[in-house]
Amino acid sequence: MAVYQNPLETRYASKEMLEIFSEETKFLTWRDCWIALAEAEKELGLPITDEQIEDLKKNRENLNLERAREIEKEIHHDVMSHIRAYGEVAQKAAGIIHLGATSCFVTDNTDVILYRRALKLVRKRLVSVIRTLRTMAWEYRKLPVLGYTHLQPAQPTTLGKRISLWLYDFLLDLEEIEYRMEKLMLRGAKGTTGTQASFMELFDGDREKVRKLDHLVAQKLGFEKVVPVSGQTLTRKFDVHILQLLSNIATTAHRACNDIRLMQHSWQVEEPFDKKQVGSSAMPYKRNPILAERITALARYVINDVQNASYTYANQFLERTLDDSANRRISMAEGFLAIDAILILCQRLFSGLKVYPEVIHKIMMQNLPFYATENILMEAVKRGGDRQKLHEVIREYAMQQVAAVREGREFDMLQAMKESGHFPIPEEIWARIRDLSQYVGRAPWQVEEFIAEHVDPVLSRYSNEEDIPAEIRV
């Protein structure tokens, strides 16, 4: 019988991210937690044998998932079903699996382990995107392009400067990933309500051994720190931080893609378009910005997903409630899967973006009369012109230019002003007025300074990492 399949799995996310959040990876990591706990307990003096630990390790990958599902149907408890299933294959160690622990020992510690792996993949993809944008910003740092404020023509900038705005925001997202990864901590071995009472019982009230157990387990699982306090669960504030981080990346991607969609609307740039790609089922000529549209669509999903974590955290009662579990199984994994897809699409879009300087130049020239008027006015006044009278003359020509634009007529306002005799400006000044590069201010140098002082120092930390392939599945 046909069943629903999640599009994040079938269409968008990478195999690498899907593997991180697969059942197999999760349950293998549960077993890693049980092995680490048994080893730590043995080292601290509990009667656990080398033979039992070896049995756990030998059967780590002997994942009898079907058997675990059978047990769960009977007892309705996922962790207990896997404890029993593990014990059936690692029979010598069956009696010491999960000793002193509560379910959140494996579930919450595993979550953090998987989130760190997922964040590493997100970081790797984000670095690739930043490298691509850095190349683009540098290449087009001097290309004048019409600037917009309020979505209306404004002072010119350069295409590289505009790209640097996207680049800076992605750079901020990378810095936040680095910060959050540095702050990730395991729950450790805290017991049923976070008091470690069960471990105090196991170690005959030896507080120092119980304290060491917490940190020893974390070290065996690859972490330097555990949270200083917890209830039964790791604080769900960590989930809020992580999904907010993913949401921030999504907003950056959304904002950049909005710009690309607007520029493609006027043919200044164009998404990569495959030779056999079909733009529309009804209009064969269409070349839609489907990558940017897909990115913005997925971005809205991630932006909204952060509310799941916020509500779940806010609704925790006392030492814990279980109304977090079902929500977190969906929201956390899907947040990572969606941002993975977004960054794959961004890499493909940015690396293949086509720029059409001729179109950009034409649009600049159409608007040149408007932003050149101040220069013309100043040059004429410097040569004896009356500022107030010339201002009125320019206004009249500007009205003619606007009328021509609205009526679809050609009208060269600058040439008309030049021939009018009102503006005593030498020929070389008129030529300079038509030089678009003089209207972009320090934009080219701003890009160069930004890359040299901010982007390259960050990328140098990842110089040994190769770009990860960005394979779009559909």
C-alpha positions as CSV (number, residue, x, y, z in Angstrom):
1,M,0.0,0.0,0.0
2,A,1.3,3.5,-0.9
3,V,2.2,5.7,2.1
4,Y,3.2,9.3,2.6
5,Q,6.8,10.2,2.1
6,N,8.4,13.3,3.5
7,P,9.6,15.6,0.7
8,L,12.6,16.6,2.8
9,E,13.7,13.0,2.5
10,T,12.7,12.2,-1.0
11,R,13.5,15.5,-2.7
12,Y,15.6,18.0,-0.8
13,A,18.0,17.0,1.9
14,S,21.3,15.3,1.3
15,K,22.2,11.7,2.0
16,E,24.7,12.9,4.5
17,M,22.1,14.8,6.6
18,L,19.5,12.0,6.2
19,E,22.1,9.5,7.5
20,I,22.7,11.6,10.6
21,F,19.0,11.6,11.5
22,S,18.4,8.0,10.5
23,E,17.0,5.4,12.9
24,E,20.2,3.4,12.5
25,T,22.5,6.3,13.5
26,K,20.3,7.2,16.5
27,F,20.1,3.7,17.9
28,L,23.8,3.1,17.3
29,T,24.5,6.2,19.3
30,W,22.2,5.0,22.0
31,R,24.5,2.0,22.2
32,D,27.5,4.2,22.3
33,C,26.0,5.9,25.3
34,W,25.4,2.6,27.1
35,I,29.0,1.4,26.4
36,A,30.4,4.7,27.7
37,L,28.3,4.4,30.8
38,A,29.3,0.8,31.5
39,E,33.0,1.6,30.9
40,A,32.9,4.7,33.2
41,E,31.0,2.7,35.9
42,K,33.6,-0.1,35.8
43,E,36.5,2.3,35.9
44,L,35.0,3.9,39.0
45,G,34.6,0.6,40.8
46,L,31.3,-1.0,40.0
47,P,31.3,-4.8,39.5
48,I,31.2,-4.8,35.6
49,T,33.6,-7.1,33.8
50,D,35.8,-6.6,30.8
51,E,33.9,-9.5,29.2
52,Q,30.5,-7.7,29.6
53,I,31.9,-4.5,28.0
54,E,33.5,-6.5,25.2
55,D,30.1,-8.1,24.6
56,L,28.5,-4.7,24.3
57,K,31.1,-3.5,21.8
58,K,31.0,-6.7,19.8
59,N,27.3,-6.4,19.3
60,R,27.1,-2.6,18.9
61,E,26.2,-2.9,15.2
62,N,24.0,-6.0,15.6
63,L,21.0,-3.8,15.4
64,N,17.9,-6.0,15.8
65,L,15.5,-3.2,15.0
66,E,12.6,-5.4,14.1
67,R,12.9,-7.1,17.5
68,A,13.0,-3.7,19.3
69,R,9.8,-2.7,17.4
70,E,8.1,-5.9,18.5
71,I,8.9,-5.3,22.1
72,E,7.8,-1.6,21.9
73,K,4.4,-2.7,20.6
74,E,4.0,-4.7,23.8
75,I,5.5,-2.4,26.4
76,H,5.0,1.1,24.7
77,H,8.4,2.4,25.7
78,D,11.0,2.9,23.1
79,V,14.1,3.0,25.3
80,M,13.2,-0.1,27.3
81,S,12.5,-2.0,24.1
82,H,16.0,-1.2,22.8
83,I,17.5,-2.1,26.2
84,R,15.9,-5.5,26.0
85,A,16.7,-5.9,22.3
86,Y,20.4,-5.1,23.0
87,G,20.4,-7.5,25.9
88,E,19.2,-10.3,23.6
89,V,22.2,-10.0,21.4
90,A,24.7,-9.0,24.1
91,Q,23.5,-11.5,26.6
92,K,26.6,-11.4,28.9
93,A,26.0,-7.7,29.4
94,A,22.2,-7.8,29.6
95,G,22.1,-7.1,33.3
96,I,24.3,-4.0,33.3
97,I,22.9,-2.1,30.3
98,H,21.5,1.3,31.3
99,L,22.6,0.7,34.9
100,G,21.4,3.6,37.1
101,A,20.3,5.7,34.1
102,T,17.0,7.1,33.0
103,S,15.7,7.2,29.4
104,C,17.0,10.7,28.8
105,F,20.5,9.5,29.4
106,V,20.5,8.0,25.9
107,T,17.9,10.2,24.2
108,D,19.2,13.6,25.3
109,N,22.9,12.8,25.1
110,T,22.3,11.2,21.6
111,D,20.4,14.4,20.5
112,V,23.4,16.6,21.3
113,I,25.8,14.2,19.6
114,L,23.7,14.2,16.5
115,Y,23.1,17.9,16.6
116,R,26.9,18.5,16.7
117,R,27.4,16.2,13.7
118,A,24.6,18.0,11.8
119,L,26.0,21.5,12.7
120,K,29.4,20.4,11.4
121,L,27.7,19.6,8.1
122,V,25.7,22.8,8.0
123,R,28.9,24.7,8.8
124,K,30.8,23.0,6.0
125,R,28.0,23.9,3.5
126,L,27.9,27.4,4.8
127,V,31.6,27.8,4.3
128,S,31.2,26.7,0.7
129,V,28.5,29.3,0.1
130,I,30.7,32.0,1.7
131,R,33.6,31.0,-0.5
132,T,31.4,31.3,-3.6
133,L,30.0,34.7,-2.6
134,R,33.4,35.9,-1.8
135,T,34.5,35.1,-5.4
136,M,31.4,36.8,-6.8
137,A,31.8,39.9,-4.7
138,W,35.4,40.3,-5.7
139,E,34.7,39.7,-9.4
140,Y,31.9,42.3,-9.6
141,R,33.2,44.7,-7.1
142,K,33.6,47.4,-9.8
143,L,30.5,46.7,-11.9
144,P,28.1,49.7,-11.4
145,V,24.5,48.7,-10.8
146,L,21.5,50.8,-10.0
147,G,20.9,51.0,-6.3
148,Y,17.4,50.9,-4.8
149,T,15.8,52.2,-1.6
150,H,12.1,51.6,-1.0
151,L,12.4,49.4,-4.2
152,Q,12.7,52.7,-6.1
153,P,15.8,53.8,-8.1
154,A,18.4,55.4,-5.8
155,Q,22.1,56.1,-5.9
156,P,24.2,53.5,-7.8
157,T,26.2,50.9,-6.1
158,T,28.1,48.0,-7.5
159,L,27.0,44.4,-8.0
160,G,29.9,43.2,-5.9
161,K,28.9,45.5,-3.1
162,R,25.3,44.2,-3.2
163,I,26.6,40.6,-3.0
164,S,28.8,41.6,-0.1
165,L,25.6,42.4,1.9
166,W,24.5,38.8,1.5
167,L,28.0,37.6,2.2
168,Y,28.2,39.6,5.5
169,D,25.0,38.1,6.8
170,F,26.1,34.6,6.0
171,L,29.4,35.4,7.7
172,L,27.5,36.4,10.8
173,D,25.6,33.1,10.7
174,L,28.9,31.2,10.5
175,E,30.1,33.0,13.6
176,E,27.0,32.0,15.4
177,I,27.4,28.4,14.4
178,E,30.9,28.4,15.8
179,Y,29.7,30.0,19.0
180,R,26.8,27.5,19.5
181,M,29.0,24.5,18.7
182,E,31.5,25.7,21.3
183,K,28.7,25.9,23.8
184,L,27.2,22.5,23.2
185,M,27.3,20.2,26.3
186,L,26.0,16.8,27.1
187,R,23.4,16.1,29.7
188,G,25.7,13.5,31.2
189,A,24.6,11.0,33.8
190,K,22.1,12.9,35.9
191,G,19.5,10.3,36.9
192,T,15.7,10.4,36.9
193,T,15.1,14.0,38.1
194,G,18.6,15.3,37.7
195,T,19.7,14.7,41.3
196,Q,21.9,11.6,40.5
197,A,20.2,9.8,43.3
198,S,20.4,6.4,41.6
199,F,24.1,6.8,41.0
200,M,24.6,7.8,44.6
201,E,23.0,4.5,45.6
202,L,25.2,2.5,43.2
203,F,28.4,4.1,44.5
204,D,27.4,3.9,48.2
205,G,27.0,7.6,48.6
206,D,30.4,8.5,47.2
207,R,29.6,12.0,45.8
208,E,33.0,12.4,44.2
209,K,32.7,9.2,42.2
210,V,29.3,10.2,41.0
211,R,30.6,13.6,40.0
212,K,33.5,12.0,38.1
213,L,31.0,9.6,36.4
214,D,29.2,12.6,34.8
215,H,32.4,13.9,33.2
216,L,33.9,10.6,32.4
217,V,30.9,9.6,30.3
218,A,31.0,12.9,28.5
219,Q,34.7,12.5,27.6
220,K,34.1,9.0,26.3
221,L,31.4,10.4,24.0
222,G,33.7,13.1,22.8
223,F,32.7,16.1,24.9
224,E,34.6,18.1,27.4
225,K,31.6,19.5,29.3
226,V,28.3,18.5,30.7
227,V,25.5,20.8,31.8
228,P,26.0,21.9,35.4
229,V,22.4,21.2,36.3
230,S,19.3,19.5,34.8
231,G,16.0,18.1,35.6
232,Q,15.2,14.8,34.0
233,T,16.0,16.3,30.5
234,L,18.6,18.5,29.0
235,T,17.2,22.0,29.0
236,R,15.1,22.5,25.9
237,K,16.6,26.0,25.7
238,F,19.3,24.3,23.7
239,D,16.7,23.3,21.1
240,V,15.5,26.9,20.9
241,H,19.1,28.2,20.3
242,I,19.8,25.6,17.6
243,L,16.5,26.1,15.7
244,Q,16.9,29.9,16.0
245,L,20.4,29.6,14.5
246,L,19.0,27.5,11.6
247,S,16.2,30.1,11.2
248,N,18.8,32.9,11.0
249,I,20.6,31.1,8.2
250,A,17.2,30.6,6.5
251,T,16.4,34.4,6.7
252,T,19.8,35.2,5.2
253,A,19.2,32.9,2.3
254,H,15.7,34.2,1.8
255,R,16.8,37.8,1.8
256,A,19.6,37.1,-0.8
257,C,17.2,35.2,-3.0
258,N,14.6,38.0,-2.9
259,D,17.3,40.2,-4.4
260,I,18.1,37.7,-7.1
261,R,14.4,37.2,-8.0
262,L,14.0,41.0,-8.3
263,M,17.1,41.3,-10.5
264,Q,16.1,38.4,-12.7
265,H,12.7,40.1,-13.2
266,S,14.6,42.9,-15.1
267,W,17.0,40.4,-16.8
268,Q,20.1,41.8,-15.0
269,V,20.9,38.3,-13.7
270,E,19.6,34.8,-14.3
271,E,19.6,31.6,-12.4
272,P,21.5,28.6,-14.0
273,F,19.2,27.0,-16.5
274,D,19.9,23.5,-17.7
275,K,19.9,22.8,-21.4
276,K,16.8,20.6,-21.2
277,Q,15.1,22.4,-18.3
278,V,11.4,23.3,-18.7
279,G,10.3,26.6,-17.3
280,S,6.5,26.1,-17.6
281,S,4.1,23.5,-18.6
282,A,2.0,26.1,-20.4
283,M,4.6,28.7,-21.5
284,P,7.6,27.2,-23.2
285,Y,9.6,30.4,-23.2
286,K,9.6,30.7,-19.4
287,R,12.8,30.7,-17.4
288,N,11.6,30.9,-13.8
289,P,13.9,31.5,-10.8
290,I,13.0,28.1,-9.4
291,L,16.0,27.7,-7.2
292,A,15.5,31.0,-5.5
293,E,11.8,30.3,-5.1
294,R,12.5,26.9,-3.6
295,I,15.0,28.4,-1.2
296,T,12.6,31.1,0.0
297,A,9.8,28.4,0.4
298,L,12.0,26.1,2.5
299,A,13.3,29.1,4.4
300,R,9.8,30.1,5.5
301,Y,9.4,26.5,6.8
302,V,12.6,26.8,8.9
303,I,11.7,30.3,10.1
304,N,8.4,29.0,11.4
305,D,9.9,25.8,12.8
306,V,11.7,27.7,15.6
307,Q,8.3,28.3,17.2
308,N,8.1,24.5,17.9
309,A,11.1,24.6,20.1
310,S,10.1,27.9,21.8
311,Y,6.6,26.5,22.7
312,T,8.1,23.2,23.8
313,Y,10.6,24.8,26.0
314,A,8.1,27.2,27.5
315,N,5.7,24.3,28.3
316,Q,8.1,22.2,30.3
317,F,6.7,21.5,33.8
318,L,8.9,21.2,36.9
319,E,11.6,18.5,36.3
320,R,10.0,17.4,32.9
321,T,6.9,16.6,30.9
322,L,6.7,14.2,28.0
323,D,4.8,16.5,25.6
324,D,8.1,17.5,24.2
325,S,9.0,14.1,22.7
326,A,6.7,13.8,19.7
327,N,7.3,17.4,18.7
328,R,11.1,17.2,18.9
329,R,11.3,14.0,16.9
330,I,9.8,16.1,14.0
331,S,10.9,19.7,14.4
332,M,14.6,19.2,15.2
333,A,15.4,16.8,12.5
334,E,13.3,18.6,9.9
335,G,14.9,21.9,10.8
336,F,18.3,20.4,9.9
337,L,17.1,18.6,6.8
338,A,15.5,21.8,5.5
339,I,18.5,24.1,6.1
340,D,20.7,21.4,4.5
341,A,18.6,21.6,1.4
342,I,18.6,25.4,1.5
343,L,22.4,25.6,1.5
344,I,22.7,23.0,-1.2
345,L,20.4,25.1,-3.4
346,C,22.2,28.3,-2.5
347,Q,25.5,26.9,-3.5
348,R,24.1,25.8,-6.9
349,L,22.4,29.1,-7.4
350,F,25.3,31.4,-6.5
351,S,27.9,29.4,-8.3
352,G,25.9,29.3,-11.5
353,L,24.4,32.8,-11.4
354,K,24.6,34.5,-14.8
355,V,25.3,38.2,-14.9
356,Y,24.3,40.4,-17.9
357,P,26.4,43.6,-17.8
358,E,24.8,44.9,-20.9
359,V,21.4,44.9,-19.4
360,I,22.7,46.3,-16.2
361,H,24.4,49.1,-18.2
362,K,21.2,49.9,-20.1
363,I,19.2,50.2,-16.9
364,M,21.9,52.4,-15.4
365,M,21.9,54.7,-18.5
366,Q,18.1,54.9,-18.4
367,N,18.4,56.3,-14.9
368,L,21.6,58.2,-15.3
369,P,19.9,61.6,-16.0
370,F,18.3,61.5,-12.6
371,Y,21.3,60.8,-10.4
372,A,23.7,62.8,-12.6
373,T,21.8,66.0,-12.2
374,E,23.5,67.0,-8.9
375,N,26.9,66.7,-10.6
376,I,25.8,68.7,-13.6
377,L,24.3,71.4,-11.3
378,M,27.6,71.7,-9.3
379,E,29.8,71.8,-12.4
380,A,27.6,74.5,-13.9
381,V,27.6,76.6,-10.7
382,K,31.4,76.4,-10.4
383,R,31.5,78.0,-13.9
384,G,29.3,80.9,-13.0
385,G,25.8,79.5,-13.4
386,D,22.9,80.5,-11.2
387,R,22.0,77.6,-8.9
388,Q,18.3,78.4,-8.5
389,K,17.6,79.0,-12.2
390,L,19.6,75.9,-13.3
391,H,17.6,73.9,-10.7
392,E,14.4,74.8,-12.4
393,V,15.8,74.1,-15.9
394,I,16.9,70.6,-14.7
395,R,13.5,70.0,-13.2
396,E,11.8,70.7,-16.5
397,Y,14.1,68.3,-18.4
398,A,13.5,65.7,-15.7
399,M,9.8,66.0,-16.3
400,Q,10.3,65.4,-20.0
401,Q,12.5,62.3,-19.2
402,V,9.8,60.9,-16.9
403,A,7.1,61.4,-19.5
404,A,9.3,59.7,-22.1
405,V,9.8,56.7,-19.8
406,R,6.0,56.4,-19.1
407,E,5.2,56.7,-22.8
408,G,7.9,54.2,-23.9
409,R,9.7,56.9,-25.9
410,E,13.5,57.4,-26.2
411,F,14.7,60.7,-24.8
412,D,18.3,61.5,-24.0
413,M,18.0,64.1,-21.2
414,L,21.7,64.6,-20.9
415,Q,22.2,65.3,-24.6
416,A,19.2,67.7,-24.6
417,M,20.7,69.6,-21.6
418,K,24.1,69.7,-23.2
419,E,22.7,71.1,-26.4
420,S,20.5,73.6,-24.6
421,G,23.3,76.1,-23.8
422,H,22.1,76.5,-20.2
423,F,25.1,74.5,-18.8
424,P,28.6,75.9,-19.6
425,I,30.4,72.6,-19.0
426,P,33.4,71.5,-21.1
427,E,33.1,68.4,-23.3
428,E,35.4,66.3,-21.0
429,I,33.1,67.0,-18.1
430,W,30.1,65.8,-20.1
431,A,32.1,62.7,-20.9
432,R,32.9,62.2,-17.2
433,I,29.3,62.6,-16.3
434,R,28.4,59.6,-18.4
435,D,31.1,57.5,-16.7
436,L,29.0,55.3,-14.4
437,S,31.9,54.4,-12.1
438,Q,32.1,57.8,-10.6
439,Y,28.6,57.4,-9.0
440,V,29.4,54.3,-6.9
441,G,31.4,56.1,-4.1
442,R,33.8,53.8,-2.3
443,A,31.8,50.6,-3.1
444,P,34.7,48.8,-4.9
445,W,37.1,49.6,-2.1
446,Q,34.6,48.7,0.5
447,V,34.3,45.3,-1.0
448,E,38.0,44.8,-1.1
449,E,38.5,46.0,2.5
450,F,35.6,43.8,3.7
451,I,37.0,40.7,2.0
452,A,40.6,41.3,3.2
453,E,39.7,42.3,6.8
454,H,36.7,40.2,7.6
455,V,36.0,37.4,5.1
456,D,39.5,36.0,4.3
457,P,40.5,35.7,8.0
458,V,37.5,33.6,8.7
459,L,37.9,31.5,5.6
460,S,41.6,30.9,6.4
461,R,40.4,28.8,9.4
462,Y,38.8,26.4,6.9
463,S,41.6,26.4,4.4
464,N,42.1,22.7,4.8
465,E,38.4,21.9,4.2
466,E,37.4,21.3,0.6
467,D,34.0,22.5,-0.7
468,I,31.3,19.9,-0.2
469,P,29.4,18.9,-3.3
470,A,26.0,20.5,-3.7
471,E,24.0,17.9,-5.5
472,I,20.4,18.9,-6.2
473,R,18.3,15.8,-6.3
474,V,15.4,17.2,-8.4
